[in-house]
């Protein structure tokens, strides 16, 4: 399976848990191979946060929300998982 290297930029609209958030896409890379929805759910690559509803899961969500909520981010897309989330490196 070939990994993607498509790039999208957008505003973080909601943090779901310690490693997943929603984005409103405002720009896409002109060399992207695929098309994307206006809103996408992003799972941060190589990050495995504790699950909700554990205490550490809530702490991880709060920390990610503090770092990303309302920010404009760049996402380099690696793949899409079985839940439909984009697996991305976030800058």
C-alpha positions as a printed Julia matrix, in Angstrom:
91×3 Matrix{Float64}:
   0.0    0.0    0.0
   1.44   3.36  -1.05
   1.27   6.04   1.6
  -0.24   9.37   0.75
   1.59  12.62   1.13
  -1.34  14.9    0.37
  -1.47  18.13   2.35
  -4.44  20.06   3.73
  -4.68  23.21   5.84
  -7.58  24.25   8.0
  -9.06  25.4   11.28
  -9.48  23.01  14.19
 -13.16  23.03  15.11
 -13.4   20.4   17.82
 -11.16  18.07  19.81
 -12.65  14.6   20.21
 -10.04  13.03  22.52
  -6.3   13.09  23.14
  -5.31  12.16  19.6
  -8.29  13.04  17.38
  -9.82  16.32  16.24
 -12.05  17.8   13.54
 -10.86  20.28  10.95
 -12.59  22.7    8.58
 -10.43  22.53   5.45
  -9.57  25.92   3.98
  -6.77  24.98   1.57
  -5.55  21.83  -0.18
  -2.23  21.03  -1.77
  -2.25  21.55  -5.52
  -0.44  18.23  -6.01
  -2.86  16.21  -3.86
  -3.86  12.87  -5.32
  -7.26  12.64  -3.62
 -10.15  14.97  -2.81
 -11.36  15.69   0.7
 -14.57  16.78   2.41
 -14.97  20.32   3.68
 -14.83  18.9    7.22
 -12.65  15.92   8.12
 -11.74  14.04  11.29
  -7.98  13.81  11.9
  -6.14  11.2   13.96
  -2.61  12.28  14.79
  -0.06   9.79  13.42
   2.21   8.0   15.89
   0.29   9.28  18.92
  -1.64   6.87  21.12
  -3.41   8.83  23.85
  -5.27   7.15  26.73
  -8.91   6.43  25.94
 -11.89   8.27  27.35
 -13.45   8.03  29.92
 -10.28   7.33  31.92
  -8.85  10.17  34.0
  -5.73  10.23  31.83
  -7.92  10.25  28.73
  -9.66  13.44  29.89
  -6.29  14.98  30.73
  -4.94  14.12  27.24
  -8.05  15.62  25.6
  -7.74  18.8   27.65
  -4.07  19.16  26.7
  -4.73  18.65  22.97
  -7.66  21.09  23.11
  -5.4   23.68  24.74
  -2.82  23.2   21.95
  -5.13  23.06  18.92
  -8.64  24.46  19.45
  -9.25  27.34  17.05
  -5.8   27.09  15.46
  -4.99  26.93  11.77
  -2.94  23.77  11.14
  -1.21  21.95   8.31
  -1.88  18.21   8.04
   0.29  15.87   6.0
  -1.91  12.88   5.22
  -0.52   9.36   5.52
  -3.7    7.31   5.05
  -7.35   6.91   6.03
  -8.21   4.41   8.77
 -11.11   1.94   8.94
 -13.2    4.55  10.78
 -12.78   7.09   7.97
 -10.37   9.34   9.88
  -7.37  10.85   8.12
  -4.11   9.72   9.73
  -1.86  12.78   9.63
   1.28  14.43  10.86
   0.15  17.83  12.18
   2.23  20.98  11.91
